[in-house]
Amino acid sequence: MKTLKLRIKDKHSKVLNQLASAVNFVWNYVNDLCFKHLQRTGNFFSAFDIAKYTAGASKAGLHLHSQTIQAITEELVLRRKQFKKAKLNWRVSNPKSPKKSLGWIPFKKTAIKYQNGQVKYGNHWFSLWDSYGLNQYNVKTGAFVQDSRNRWYVCLVVDNAAKVQSKGTESVGIDLGLKDFATLSNGQKIESQHTYRKYEQKLGIAQRARNKKRVKAIHAKIKQIRNNHLHQESTKLVKNYAAIFVGNVNAKSLAKTKLAKSVLDAGWTLFRTLLKYKCENAGVWFEEVNESYTTQTCSCCGSRDSSPKGRAGLGIREWTCVQCGTLHDRDINAAKNILALGHERLVEGILALGY
């Protein structure tokens, strides 16, 4: 399964906004219906139970496909179970409200049709920029979604996406960092983009001027540049290596420190997510390993006697092991230790399969 995201042309925004408002109406109706039923009976409604209360809504004047109404109820029931809540938040359609919900119009395969660079939903044809060639794919389900700049996209889940072929025969360990975004066990380093830092001054000017439109545009540009960089680097790694091992650095904890801006700007969590699903698609072995003490342990002899430790040692980028005399680059040494840990995990997995 793979999700394709394509931009809908802006001339269709008015129609999509109206459909999104109808989706919010259905969500709020079902949300209230389920909560009142729970208060009366002490039981939760299932998606099947809700269906009889929404049957005929399309014929009664609600301009939504019946499959969309079904998808809304299924999503609400799923999220209610996930978050263990009796009632979920209301979806707000008022564009002036600070709590406005971004547009969302889910659908199933039978509700959408593609032809000549357009997708048909209900009685509407929506033009888009087809960068994938949708005729080649078998669409399973999807949704129209809106971003913070009020631009609309169609996200399509397909099950026959072409697989990336990996040409690599070697394995690699990856140490994620801030000075350099990633350091590989073979000595190669991937530079950090520092995208937020580059646009921080412009963002500050727009925020002080209370120019919300400009603020959203800058945030969108930062996100786009960061995501593009992460996609490019993750794809290169998947194509060039047969096994990838990466440290499980805790971005959430570090985001609560003075390093928060740099940590969030780096996008470590997204990078690992991209690596994971791309490795699965290409048949590359992927593993996250515990990176504790990887910067302090000599990758040659395993000694920790002379390595830099603690916050005070963060500025020391090179050190020499007193036991074996090896001169280490701090990040490359950590990447080599991550690779060694990955090989240990790999061997243990193979043995486990043998029993």
Secondary structure, 3 states (H helix, E strand, C coil): CEEEEEEECHHHHHHHHHHHHHHHHHHHHHHHHHHHHHHHHCCCCCHHHHHHHHCCCCCCCCCCCHHHHHHHHHHHHHHHHHHCCCCCCCCCCCCCCCCCCCCEEEEEHHHEEEECCEEEECCEEEEECCCCCHHHCCEEEEEEEECCCCCEEEEEEECCCCCCCCCCCCEEEEEECCCEEEEECCCCEEECCCHHHHHHHHHHHHHHCCCHHHHHHHHHHHHHHHHHHHHHHHHHHHHHCCEEEEECCCHHHHCCCCCHHHHHHHCHHHHHHHHHHHHHHHCCEEEEECCCCCCCCCCCCCCCCCCCCCHHHHHCCEEECCCCCCEEEHHHHHHHHHHHHHHHHHHHHHHHHHC
